[in-house]
């Protein structure tokens, strides 16, 4: 569970709710017309931008990975792959059959090596798996960003519609309040949806895409070296290039001479 995402949403909701309750109640800030223009309009515009298949993949995948953390960091993966290389050197590929990995992508690579698949087959399948996953994660990021871009614009559309309706009914004071509520609440909904939910999730997904690309590429390189019977020391040294400079020194210092 990615606590940062959860805490951020809870904190943002708490701030908005507190401000509402300090000056009234939630009923004052609900209007069905504003809900329709923001959520209906944003969804419709996003549906025009992307294929339906991308929407069906991207929205749930983005929501899932915005609230989940990778099982292992790049530093943990270096250590685990070096240990797997040590097992493979001592027991051969057959010894990897008993190795269990928390990361499904890593477990898949270990299984390929244990089953004796050709190195080109392993590379092609793992790279295809990585690229497809990153493609869907990138789609999720783009879709949430598109909704975040559309929501304030449709808030402005709702505001304009409410003002036109308000000025068209100046002779009937009883209608001025509801139309003004539509005008103001549409802008409020659009700002909240964009700046508290969609744009932050889009940025979070982009960051996780970068991390997942690094981790999965690191796993592919490590698995291929293990399949090629490289020594554990060489595997570790080669994979340390994926770590930030500071972590490389820490990793080298932690390895016994």
VOPAGU-2260 file (C-alpha; in pm, 1 decimal, decimal comma):
REM VOPAGU-2260
SITE   aa  ch    i         X         Y         Z
SITE  UNK   A    0       0,0       0,0       0,0
SITE  UNK   A    1     130,5     343,1     -98,8
SITE  UNK   A    2      50,3     540,5     215,8
SITE  UNK   A    3     157,2     870,4      57,9
SITE  UNK   A    4    -127,1     854,6    -194,8
SITE  UNK   A    5    -382,9     752,8      66,3
SITE  UNK   A    6    -269,2    1011,8     321,9
SITE  UNK   A    7    -262,1    1284,8      58,6
SITE  UNK   A    8    -619,0    1216,4     -52,5
SITE  UNK   A    9    -743,8    1189,9     306,1
SITE  UNK   A   10    -565,5    1510,7     405,5
SITE  UNK   A   11    -699,0    1697,0     102,5
SITE  UNK   A   12   -1052,7    1574,4     166,7
SITE  UNK   A   13   -1019,9    1673,8     532,7
SITE  UNK   A   14    -909,0    2026,0     441,1
SITE  UNK   A   15   -1197,6    2077,9     198,3
SITE  UNK   A   16   -1449,6    1922,4     438,6
SITE  UNK   A   17   -1328,4    2136,6     727,4
SITE  UNK   A   18   -1365,8    2455,2     525,1
SITE  UNK   A   19   -1717,2    2351,3     420,8
SITE  UNK   A   20   -1827,3    2271,9     776,3
SITE  UNK   A   21   -1679,2    2595,8     911,3
SITE  UNK   A   22   -1922,6    2793,8     697,6
SITE  UNK   A   23   -2223,6    2567,2     654,0
SITE  UNK   A   24   -2295,9    2205,3     563,1
SITE  UNK   A   25   -2238,5    1960,4     280,0
SITE  UNK   A   26   -2588,9    2010,7     142,9
SITE  UNK   A   27   -2499,6    2366,9      46,3
SITE  UNK   A   28   -2219,8    2238,5    -174,0
SITE  UNK   A   29   -2409,5    1975,3    -369,5
SITE  UNK   A   30   -2570,7    2043,3    -703,9
SITE  UNK   A   31   -2664,5    1772,3    -952,9
SITE  UNK   A   32   -2620,2    2002,8   -1252,7
SITE  UNK   A   33   -2260,0    2080,2   -1152,4
SITE  UNK   A   34   -2193,1    1707,6   -1099,1
SITE  UNK   A   35   -2324,2    1626,8   -1446,8
SITE  UNK   A   36   -2125,2    1894,6   -1624,5
SITE  UNK   A   37   -1797,1    1806,8   -1448,8
SITE  UNK   A   38   -1803,8    1428,1   -1441,3
SITE  UNK   A   39   -2011,3    1374,1   -1753,5
SITE  UNK   A   40   -1827,9    1634,1   -1957,2
SITE  UNK   A   41   -1478,9    1528,1   -1845,3
SITE  UNK   A   42   -1551,8    1162,1   -1915,1
SITE  UNK   A   43   -1697,1    1242,1   -2258,2
SITE  UNK   A   44   -1399,3    1456,8   -2359,9
SITE  UNK   A   45   -1151,7    1194,3   -2237,1
SITE  UNK   A   46   -1339,9     924,4   -2425,9
SITE  UNK   A   47   -1292,0    1125,9   -2743,9
SITE  UNK   A   48    -916,9    1150,9   -2680,6
SITE  UNK   A   49    -853,9     781,5   -2615,3
SITE  UNK   A   50    -981,6     449,8   -2752,5
SITE  UNK   A   51   -1235,3     269,9   -2537,0
SITE  UNK   A   52    -990,8     -18,8   -2484,9
SITE  UNK   A   53    -731,7     222,8   -2343,5
SITE  UNK   A   54    -991,9     365,7   -2105,7
SITE  UNK   A   55   -1090,9      18,7   -1986,0
SITE  UNK   A   56    -725,7     -74,8   -1924,4
SITE  UNK   A   57    -586,6     257,5   -1811,1
SITE  UNK   A   58    -841,5     371,2   -1551,5
SITE  UNK   A   59    -841,3      57,6   -1330,1
SITE  UNK   A   60    -467,7      -2,6   -1374,9
SITE  UNK   A   61    -392,0     358,2   -1283,3
SITE  UNK   A   62    -617,4     343,8    -977,7
SITE  UNK   A   63    -452,2      19,2    -867,6
SITE  UNK   A   64     -91,4     133,9    -901,9
SITE  UNK   A   65    -157,6     475,3    -750,2
SITE  UNK   A   66    -225,9     294,0    -422,2
SITE  UNK   A   67      30,2      11,2    -442,8
SITE  UNK   A   68     403,7      -2,5    -393,0
SITE  UNK   A   69     657,7    -217,6    -572,8
SITE  UNK   A   70     750,0    -527,0    -372,4
SITE  UNK   A   71    1123,1    -457,9    -404,2
SITE  UNK   A   72    1336,1    -149,6    -456,8
SITE  UNK   A   73    1619,2    -143,4    -710,6
SITE  UNK   A   74    1868,7    -189,7    -428,3
SITE  UNK   A   75    1680,2    -494,6    -298,5
SITE  UNK   A   76    1668,4    -638,2    -648,9
SITE  UNK   A   77    2046,0    -611,8    -686,2
SITE  UNK   A   78    2093,9    -809,5    -365,1
SITE  UNK   A   79    1832,7   -1068,9    -457,9
SITE  UNK   A   80    1968,0   -1122,7    -808,4
SITE  UNK   A   81    2320,9   -1159,6    -671,0
SITE  UNK   A   82    2193,6   -1423,5    -428,0
SITE  UNK   A   83    2011,6   -1603,4    -709,1
SITE  UNK   A   84    2331,8   -1598,9    -914,7
SITE  UNK   A   85    2512,9   -1757,6    -618,3
SITE  UNK   A   86    2252,5   -2034,8    -603,8
SITE  UNK   A   87    2276,0   -2091,6    -978,7
SITE  UNK   A   88    2656,6   -2114,8    -960,0
SITE  UNK   A   89    2647,5   -2371,7    -679,7
SITE  UNK   A   90    2347,8   -2582,2    -782,8
SITE  UNK   A   91    2301,3   -2501,5   -1149,3
SITE  UNK   A   92    1971,3   -2390,4   -1310,2
SITE  UNK   A   93    1790,8   -2682,0   -1143,3
SITE  UNK   A   94    1864,7   -2527,2    -805,0
SITE  UNK   A   95    1652,1   -2226,8    -899,1
SITE  UNK   A   96    1335,6   -2435,2    -901,5
SITE  UNK   A   97    1309,9   -2396,7    -523,4
SITE  UNK   A   98    1377,2   -2022,2    -526,1
SITE  UNK   A   99    1073,0   -1809,3    -441,2
SITE  UNK   A  100    1051,2   -1441,7    -533,8
SITE  UNK   A  101     800,9   -1184,1    -413,1
SITE  UNK   A  102     808,8    -994,7    -741,8
SITE  UNK   A  103     602,3   -1177,6   -1010,2
SITE  UNK   A  104     820,0   -1046,3   -1294,0
SITE  UNK   A  105    1135,6   -1170,3   -1123,2
SITE  UNK   A  106     969,8   -1504,3   -1046,1
SITE  UNK   A  107     885,6   -1541,2   -1414,5
SITE  UNK   A  108    1247,5   -1480,7   -1515,1
SITE  UNK   A  109    1374,0   -1731,7   -1256,8
SITE  UNK   A  110    1131,3   -1990,5   -1390,2
SITE  UNK   A  111    1258,0   -1938,9   -1744,6
SITE  UNK   A  112    1617,7   -1995,8   -1634,6
SITE  UNK   A  113    1525,2   -2298,5   -1423,4
SITE  UNK   A  114    1339,1   -2450,6   -1718,9
SITE  UNK   A  115    1642,2   -2404,5   -1943,7
SITE  UNK   A  116    1490,9   -2170,9   -2200,4
SITE  UNK   A  117    1716,9   -2015,2   -2463,6
SITE  UNK   A  118    1860,8   -1675,7   -2371,3
SITE  UNK   A  119    1700,7   -1504,8   -2672,2
SITE  UNK   A  120    1361,4   -1647,9   -2580,1
SITE  UNK   A  121    1399,8   -1518,8   -2224,9
SITE  UNK   A  122    1505,7   -1173,3   -2342,5
SITE  UNK   A  123    1223,2   -1140,1   -2596,6
SITE  UNK   A  124     949,3   -1255,4   -2360,4
SITE  UNK   A  125    1060,4   -1048,6   -2061,7
SITE  UNK   A  126    1110,2    -735,0   -2270,9
SITE  UNK   A  127     768,5    -780,3   -2432,4
SITE  UNK   A  128     611,2    -828,1   -2090,2
SITE  UNK   A  129     786,0    -515,7   -1958,8
SITE  UNK   A  130     690,8    -302,3   -2258,7
SITE  UNK   A  131     323,3    -405,7   -2248,7
SITE  UNK   A  132     300,7    -330,7   -1877,7
SITE  UNK   A  133     465,8       9,9   -1917,0
SITE  UNK   A  134     237,9      89,5   -2211,4
SITE  UNK   A  135     -75,2      30,4   -2004,3
SITE  UNK   A  136      67,6     220,0   -1706,4
SITE  UNK   A  137     152,4     512,4   -1934,5
SITE  UNK   A  138    -200,1     503,8   -2075,0
SITE  UNK   A  139    -334,9     524,5   -1720,6
SITE  UNK   A  140    -117,6     826,5   -1647,0
SITE  UNK   A  141    -228,2    1002,1   -1966,8
SITE  UNK   A  142    -596,3     930,9   -1902,7
SITE  UNK   A  143    -589,7    1071,5   -1549,9
SITE  UNK   A  144    -398,5    1373,5   -1674,7
SITE  UNK   A  145    -654,5    1423,2   -1951,1
SITE  UNK   A  146    -939,1    1415,4   -1698,4
SITE  UNK   A  147    -744,0    1659,6   -1482,4
SITE  UNK   A  148    -705,8    1891,7   -1780,6
SITE  UNK   A  149   -1073,1    1866,9   -1875,5
SITE  UNK   A  150   -1229,4    1911,7   -1532,2
SITE  UNK   A  151   -1137,8    2281,4   -1480,3
SITE  UNK   A  152   -1242,4    2358,3   -1838,2
SITE  UNK   A  153   -1581,7    2198,8   -1785,8
SITE  UNK   A  154   -1600,6    2383,8   -1454,9
SITE  UNK   A  155   -1570,7    2703,4   -1655,2
SITE  UNK   A  156   -1835,0    2577,4   -1898,8
SITE  UNK   A  157   -2065,5    2505,8   -1604,3
SITE  UNK   A  158   -1997,3    2853,2   -1467,1
SITE  UNK   A  159   -2083,5    3015,5   -1799,4
SITE  UNK   A  160   -2400,1    2810,5   -1836,0
SITE  UNK   A  161   -2507,9    2901,4   -1483,3
SITE  UNK   A  162   -2443,8    3270,0   -1543,7
SITE  UNK   A  163   -2632,7    3269,1   -1873,8
SITE  UNK   A  164   -2928,0    3100,2   -1703,1
SITE  UNK   A  165   -2905,1    3344,3   -1414,1
SITE  UNK   A  166   -2903,7    3654,4   -1633,4
SITE  UNK   A  167   -3184,7    3510,4   -1844,4
SITE  UNK   A  168   -3405,0    3488,2   -1536,6
SITE  UNK   A  169   -3330,6    3819,7   -1369,1
SITE  UNK   A  170   -3705,1    3886,8   -1354,0
SITE  UNK   A  171   -3754,0    3582,9   -1125,9
SITE  UNK   A  172   -3538,4    3625,0    -811,6
SITE  UNK   A  173   -3624,3    3271,9    -692,2
SITE  UNK   A  174   -3419,2    3123,7    -975,8
SITE  UNK   A  175   -3109,5    3337,4    -929,7
SITE  UNK   A  176   -2976,3    3141,7    -631,0
SITE  UNK   A  177   -2986,7    2793,3    -791,7
SITE  UNK   A  178   -2829,0    2915,7   -1113,1
SITE  UNK   A  179   -2555,5    3097,1    -923,2
SITE  UNK   A  180   -2493,2    2775,6    -726,5
SITE  UNK   A  181   -2443,7    2586,4   -1052,7
SITE  UNK   A  182   -2202,5    2852,9   -1172,9
SITE  UNK   A  183   -1986,7    2849,1    -860,4
SITE  UNK   A  184   -2004,7    2478,7    -772,3
SITE  UNK   A  185   -1905,6    2371,2   -1123,0
SITE  UNK   A  186   -1582,9    2566,6   -1088,3
SITE  UNK   A  187   -1528,2    2423,4    -738,9
SITE  UNK   A  188   -1586,0    2063,9    -850,1
SITE  UNK   A  189   -1356,8    2104,8   -1149,1
SITE  UNK   A  190   -1075,1    2246,9    -936,8
SITE  UNK   A  191   -1105,9    1974,5    -671,2
SITE  UNK   A  192   -1126,1    1686,4    -919,4
SITE  UNK   A  193    -827,4    1813,7   -1115,3
SITE  UNK   A  194    -593,6    1933,6    -840,4
SITE  UNK   A  195    -672,2    1690,9    -560,0
SITE  UNK   A  196    -738,3    1368,0    -751,3
SITE  UNK   A  197    -656,1    1337,6   -1120,1
SITE  UNK   A  198    -338,7    1543,0   -1172,2
SITE  UNK   A  199    -166,1    1412,6    -855,7
SITE  UNK   A  200    -252,2    1054,0    -953,9
SITE  UNK   A  201    -118,5    1117,0   -1305,1
SITE  UNK   A  202     211,0    1244,7   -1161,9
SITE  UNK   A  203     229,0     951,8    -918,6
SITE  UNK   A  204     176,0     704,6   -1204,3
SITE  UNK   A  205     446,7     872,2   -1412,5
SITE  UNK   A  206     693,0     838,5   -1125,4
SITE  UNK   A  207     601,3     474,0   -1076,9
SITE  UNK   A  208     636,3     413,3   -1450,1
SITE  UNK   A  209     996,6     536,1   -1432,8
SITE  UNK   A  210    1065,1     317,0   -1128,3
SITE  UNK   A  211     903,9      10,8   -1285,2
SITE  UNK   A  212    1097,2      58,3   -1608,4
SITE  UNK   A  213    1423,3      71,7   -1411,9
SITE  UNK   A  214    1335,9    -226,8   -1194,1
SITE  UNK   A  215    1215,0    -448,8   -1476,4
SITE  UNK   A  216    1510,0    -364,4   -1698,9
SITE  UNK   A  217    1739,8    -440,4   -1404,5
SITE  UNK   A  218    1565,3    -776,6   -1359,1
SITE  UNK   A  219    1599,0    -860,4   -1727,7
SITE  UNK   A  220    1971,6    -784,7   -1728,2
SITE  UNK   A  221    2022,9    -983,1   -1408,0
SITE  UNK   A  222    1827,9   -1285,1   -1532,6
SITE  UNK   A  223    2016,2   -1287,0   -1862,9
SITE  UNK   A  224    2351,1   -1276,9   -1682,9
SITE  UNK   A  225    2242,0   -1561,0   -1456,1
SITE  UNK   A  226    2130,4   -1757,5   -1762,7
SITE  UNK   A  227    2473,1   -1687,0   -1911,9
SITE  UNK   A  228    2637,5   -1830,1   -1595,5
SITE  UNK   A  229    2801,2   -1503,1   -1488,8
SITE  UNK   A  230    2955,3   -1492,7   -1142,1
SITE  UNK   A  231    2753,8   -1338,2    -855,0
SITE  UNK   A  232    3019,5   -1067,4    -811,6
SITE  UNK   A  233    2995,8    -968,2   -1177,3
SITE  UNK   A  234    2616,4    -971,1   -1162,3
SITE  UNK   A  235    2621,4    -738,0    -862,2
SITE  UNK   A  236    2878,9    -501,8   -1013,3
SITE  UNK   A  237    2692,1    -477,3   -1342,2
SITE  UNK   A  238    2355,5    -413,4   -1176,0
SITE  UNK   A  239    2491,3    -147,6    -940,5
SITE  UNK   A  240    2489,0      86,6   -1241,3
SITE  UNK   A  241    2110,7     109,7   -1197,3
SITE  UNK   A  242    2143,2     258,1    -849,4
SITE  UNK   A  243    2201,2     627,1    -770,0
SITE  UNK   A  244    2566,4     714,1    -706,6
SITE  UNK   A  245    2519,4     739,8    -329,9
SITE  UNK   A  246    2357,0     397,3    -306,6
SITE  UNK   A  247    2632,7     238,6    -515,8
SITE  UNK   A  248    2891,9     338,6    -256,4
SITE  UNK   A  249    2671,1     217,5      27,2
SITE  UNK   A  250    2617,8    -113,8    -151,5
SITE  UNK   A  251    2990,3    -161,2    -211,9
SITE  UNK   A  252    3067,2     -87,5     152,1
SITE  UNK   A  253    2807,5    -340,8     269,0
SITE  UNK   A  254    2951,3    -623,8      56,0
SITE  UNK   A  255    3213,1    -821,1     253,6
SITE  UNK   A  256    3557,1    -826,3      98,5
